[in-house]
Amino acid sequence: MVEKNIPCKQIKPTIIILFASTLFIFGSLFLLLSDNINNAYAQSAELIGNTSGNNAPTIDIFNLTTGYTIEPVVWNLTAPDSITFDDNGNMYIGEAGYPFTNIPVVPRILKMEPNGNLSVFVDNKLNSPIVDIAFHDGLIYLSHRGKISTINTTNGQVDDLIIGLHQNGDHGNNQIAFSPDGKRFFFGTGSATNSGVVGGDNFRWYSSIPGVPDVPAKDVTLAGQNFETSNLLTAEKNDNATTGAFVPFNTPTTPGQVVKGQLKCTSCILSANLDGTDLKLVGWGLRNPSGLAFNEDGRLFAANHGADERGSRPIANDNDQLFEIKLNETAFYGWPDFLGNAEPVTDPKFQIKNLPPLQFVMQNHPPVEKPLVLLEPVHTAVIQMAFANKSFGFDGDAFVAQIGSHAPPPGTTVGQNVVHVNIDNKTVSDFISLKNPTTLFRPTDIEFNKDGTAMYIVDWGNLREPGPGDTIPNSGIVWKVTPITIQK
């Protein structure tokens, strides 16, 4: 007999909507605009000039760690989310390209030279969203929807290395990190759903691209738990859909049913040679490993999103996490049945009041790896990360950008900061935060210059309230943080 769990006909979205998840939901729907629009951007490159104009953003909104100073470097950007530097000191800025802004926006990469000249570097052959750009071995490596590509820094030519990555769902492929020997690159791919089951919260992307559920990295045996919701793919008011885990919407599952694993999976970390060959699985069971970085000791770390209170299988009180990723085995990190500090989803802490008890969707589980630290409070929405060296201070500490929940409780902020994590003693502290609650400051990426003496923070920009993900055009900023005195 098939077990059926029916939390309700249709779960209403939680008050707190994770902005980072919304990024990828909208991003998966966005189609590249016409060549005419792309050309218009290229023709206006010289109009960007060598300054961001008057009215520089204020630094008075910040609490900043003593001994450091912050200043805006570039502003009037629209949905910037990543930067990188080449060997000549040129800064490249990725503008994600979203329909959030209520104006036509294509993904593009800007180039700022050391003399301050700013121009459009590439504005075609880019999928929206651009998620990360990273300079390595003379090329810019690009993580964009469903692909990993390279960009020639001389002529802007875009060449695809890996295609066919999972691209339709709540999350896509994420930050790129290079191995200590420089011979391989690593990247994460997030989950298509909140907690393994396609439901009404996925309707925005699923209605246009049906049949795409989460894809496990390895074979999983299902417990046969199913969820009943309104069938949003039909116009019938009383038409219901029954859906299990790791299967398309309105597809029930049975106990013992096996879903085959695939290399191009969701909720995993992959690696490849620099030319995109020899694609390998590194780890799986990570809901959305949005940040990825090696430290100076050659250890790999991932910043991972916790689950939300939404969908057919809503989860309460699941923190974002920082994991150390094992490089000598393809370990399992728990999602969708083990959350928080590697705790079973059946723990009452994850339960939402007045809904049936949460149960496992997988029948059997490999050993589950625990995170290095949990990030407080829930829904801080980690994005990208980087490690500092002694030139900046906090030698060996990880710095993590937290874009924050879109709609935290009134009078509060959730995330919207940069934290540093001491890897050795497993502590987390604010490095930069807001003095008062505001819609300003949505950090997405952290990058150090070549000698490590300056930190650059990409700030996505301001949001209109209350619409989730409604970015105000030309509100994005790149900030520069430098030490006043080097900390010992």
N, C-alpha and C positions, 0 to 999 in steps of 0.2 A: 504494500500500500504506500502511495506517495505521500510523504509528509508535506503538509501545507501550512505555511505561516502567513496570516493575513493581517498585517498591522492595521490597515485601513484601506478604503477604496482609493484614496489619493492623498498622500502626505503633503501638507502645505509646507512651503519652504520655511526654513528657520529664519528668525529675525536677523541672525548674523549670517551673512552670505560671504563665503570666502572669496575675496576678490581675485586671488590668484587662480582659483578654479574657473572663475568667470572668464578670465583672460583666454583660456584655451577653449572654452565652449564657444565663445564668439569667434575666436580665431579660426576654429575648424569650419565655420560657416563662410568665412570671408573668401571671395573669389578675386583674383587679381583683376585690376581695372584694365581698360583698353590701352593699346599702345599710344594713342593720342595723349592720354593723361600722363603716361610715363614720360613721353617726350616733352610735355610741358614742364615737368619737374626738371629734366635735364637742361632745358633751355634757360631755366631761371637760376642755374647754379651760381652764376656770377653775382646775382642779386643778394646772395647770402653774405657776401663781403667778408670783412675781417673782424667783425664785432657782433655781439648779440644785441647791440643797441643800448638805449638808456634804460633806466628803471631796473637796475640789477636787483635780483632777489635778496631779501633781507636775511641776515644770519641771526637775527634776534629771536627767532622761534626755537633755537636749539639749546639743549643742554649738551655740552661737549666735555669730554674727559679733560681734566686739568693737564696742561702741558702741550695742548694741541690747538691749532687754529683752523678755521674753515672759511672758504671763499667760493663763490660761484665762478666757474670757468666758461661754460657755455649755457645759454638759456634760450628761451623761445623755441624749444624743441617740442615735437608732438609724438607722444608715446615712445620715448627712448627706453630701451631696456638692456643695452649691453654696450661695452666699449672694449677696445684693445689698442695696443701700441705696436708699431713696427720698429725695426732696428734703427731707423732714422729719427725716431721721436714723433712721428706723425700719429695723431689720435684718430681712430675710426669709431664712429658712433652708429649703432644700429637703431633705427626707428622701426618699431614692430610692424606698423601698418594694420590698423584695425578700423572697423566701422563704428567704434564707440563714440567718435567725436562728432557724429552727425554731419560730417563733411567727407568727401572722397579722400581717402588716405591710402597711398600705396606703400608697401615696405621699401625702405631705402637705407643706404649706408652713406653717411657723411664722412668727410675727411677734413680734419683740422691740422694744418701744418704748424711747426714750432713758431713761425712768425705770426700766427693767429688767423691766417687765411682759412676760410671755411667754405667748402664746396660739396656738391653732390658727387659722390664717387661711383656708386652703382644704384640704379633704380629700376632694373629689369631682371627677369629670370630669377626673381626672389619670391618664395612662397610666404604668405602671411599666416602666422606670425614669424618674424625673425625672433629667435629666442636667445641665441648667443653668437658672438663672433670672437675668435681667438687667433692671434698671430702666432705662427710657428713655422720655422724652417723656410722662411721667405714667402709664405702664403697665408692668407686669412682663411681659417676654417670656419664654416658657417653651419649652425644648427638652425634649420627652419622647417616649417611644417612638412613632416614626412620624409625629410632628406637631410643628409650631411653633404655639404659641398665645399669646394675651395674657390677662392677668388684671387686672381693674379693681381698683385699690387701695382704692376706696371700699366696694364691695360684694362683692368676691371673684368676680365673674362671669368665667367662662372662655370665651373665644371662639377658635375655631380659625382660623388664617390659612392654613396649608399642611398638607394631609393627604396620605396615600398615599405618604409617604416609606418607603424600605426599612426594615423594622422587625424582620425575623426573620433572625437570624444572629449571628455573633460580636460585631458592633459595630453601633451605630445612629447617629442624628444626635447632634451634640455641642454644644460651646460656641458661644454666640452672640457676635458682635462687630458693632459699629455703625460705619458709615463716618464719616470725620472731619466731613463735613457733616451727619451725623445723619439722612440721608434713606433709607438702605438698611441692611439687616442681612445679615450673612454667617454661615454655619454649615457645619460639615463633616459628612459622613456616612461612616462606616467601612465596611470590607469585610464581606461575609457569611462569608468563609472566611479561613483563614490565608494562603494563597498562590495563590488563584484556583481551587482545585479542591475540590468538596464531597467529604468523606471521612468516615471513622469518627469523627474528632474533632468533627464537626458533628452527630452523631446526636441529641444532646439536643434541639436545636431542629428539626432536619430531619425527624425521625420524626413529629412532630406537624403539621408544615407542609411537606409534600414539594413539590418542584418549584420551589423558590426558590433559584437560584444567585446568584453575583455578577453585577451588571448594569453593563457599561461605559458611560462617558459618551459615547463616540464609537464608531463602527463599528470592530471589530477583526477582523483576519484571523488565523485560528488556524493553528498549526503542525501540528495533528493529533496532539499528544502526549496519550496516554491513560494512565490509572492503574487498576490492578486491585486491589481490596480485597474483603474479605468483605462480602456483602450483608446489612447489619444490619437491613434492612427485612423480611427473611423469617426464618423459623425453621429453614430448611434449613442444616445445618452446612457443606455443600460448595458452597453457592450463592455465586458471586462476582459482583461488579459491576465494570463498566468505565466510567470517567468521564473526560471531558475538562474543559478549563477553560471557565468562563463558561457552563456548561450544567447542567441538573439532574442529580442523582445517578443513576448507572447509565445515562448517555447518552454514548456514544462520539462523538468528533469526527474530522473528516478534514482533511488538509492543504488550505488555501485556503478552508475554511469561514468564512463571515462571520457574526459575531454583531452585530446592530444595536445601536447606542448609544441610550440613553434619558436624558432630562433628569433624571428622578428616579432617579439611579444610585446605585451604591455607590462607595466609595473616591474621594470627590470633595469639592469645596467649591462651594457654591451661594450665591447672593445674591438678595434680593428687596426690593421697596419695603416700607415700614413696614406697609402693609396686606396684605402677602403676595402682591401682584400682581407681574407682570414677573419671574418666576423665571428666573434665568440661571445658566449654568455659569461658574465662575471658574477652576477647575483640576481635574485628575484624575490618577489614578495614585498616590494617597496611601492607604496601607493603612488607617490610622485617624487622621485629623487631629483628635485629641481636644481639643487646645487651640488657640484662635484669638484673636488680639488685634492691634489697631492700635497703633503707637507714636505719639508726639507729632508725628512728621514725616509721618504719614499712610501709613506703610508697613505692610502686612499680613504677619503671621507665623503659622506653624502648627507646633505640636508634634505629631509623628507617631510612631506605634508601628512598630517593626521587626517582622519576622516571627518565628515561633516554630519550635522543633524538634518539630513535631507534624503529624499528618495524612498524607494521601497524597503530599504534596510538602513534606516538612519542610525547614526552612532553618536552618542554624547561623550563629551569630556576626553576626546582623543587629542593629545598634544602633538605638535610637530616634534621631530627628532633629529639628532645628529648621530649617524652611524659611522663606525669604522668598517670599511668594506674589506672582506677577506680576499686576498689575491691568489691564494694557493688552492682555493676550492670555490665551487659555485654554491654559496650558502643561501639559505632561505631566511628572509627577514620578517615574515609573519603575515603580511596582508593577504587576504582580507579577513582572516580568522583570529590573528593575534595583533593587538594594537598597543599603543602606549609603551609601557616598559616591558614589551613582549608578553603582555597579559592576554588571556583568552577573552574573546568577545563576549563570552557568557558571564564575565564578571559584572556584577550589578552596577559598577561605576559607569559602564557604557550604555546602560539601559535608559530609554526614554520613558517617562512616566505615562501610564495608561496604554502602553503598547505591549503586545505579547513579548515574552522573553527572547532575547537574541540567542541564536544557535549557530553552530558551525555550518558552513556551506560545503566544506571539504570533509571527506570521510577520514582521511589520514593526513598527517602533516610531518614533514621533515623536522629535524631539530631547528628551533627558532633562535636566531641571534638577537641579543639584547642591544638597544641603542647605547651609545656612549653617554648622552645626556638627553633629557626632555627639555623642551623650550616652553617657557611659561609666559602668559596663560595660553589657553587653547586659541587656535585660529590666528596666530601671529603671522602665518603665511610666509614661510621661508622661501627665498628665491635663490640667488647665487651666492657664492662664498669664495674666499681667498685666504691665504696664509701670509702673515707678516714675518719679516726678518728683523734682525737686531738694529738695522738702520732706521726702522720706524718705531722701535720699541715693541713691547709685547712679543718678544722673539718666540716664534713657534706657535703663537695663538691663532686660532681660526677666527675670521670675521665673517659674519653672516648677515646679509640684507634681508629684512623682514618687511614685506610690502604692506602687511596688515589686513585685517578684515575690512570689508567695504563699509559695513554699518555696525560699528561697535555700539554698546549701550550709550545713551546720551551722556555727555560729560566725561567720556573716557576715550582713550586710544588703546587699540590692541595691535601690537606690532608697531609698524611705522617707525622703525628704528634700525640701528646697526648694533649688533651685540658681538662681544668677543668671547670666545670659548677657550679656556685653558685646558688643553688636551690632557695634560698630566694629572691635574687635580680635579678635572671634570666639573668646573664651575662656569657659570654663565653670568656676564655682567653687561650692562648697557655701555656702549662706547659713545654713541650719539643718539639722542632721543628728543622728543618734543617737550617744550616747557608746558604747553597747554594743549588740550584737545583741538584738533583742526583737521580739515581735509587735505592740508598741504603735506608734502614729503611722503613719497611712496618709493623707497629705495628698492632697486631691482638687481643691481650688479655692483660688485666691488672689484677694483683692479689696482694693482700697485705699479708704479713706473719701474723702469728697468733696474735701477739700483735700490728700489724698495724704500726710498725716502719720502714718498708721497702716496697717499691713498686717494683714488678717484671713486666717487659714488655716483651711480646713475639714478636719477630721481624721475620716475615715470611721469609725475605731474599731478595736478589738482583734479579732483573729481566733483562733479555735480551731485548733489543729494536730491532725492533719495535713489535715483536710478542706478542700479549696480553696473559698474564698469563704464560709466559715462564720463570719459576723459575730456577735460577742457583743452582745446587745441592750444599749442604754443605755451604750455605751462610746464613742460619738462626741462630739467636742469642737469648739468654735470657739475658736481661739487668736488673741490680739492681740499684734502685735509693733510696738514703737515705738522710735524712735531716742533714745538718751540725749543725744547731741550730734549735731547735723546735720553730716554729712560734706560737705566742700567738694569 
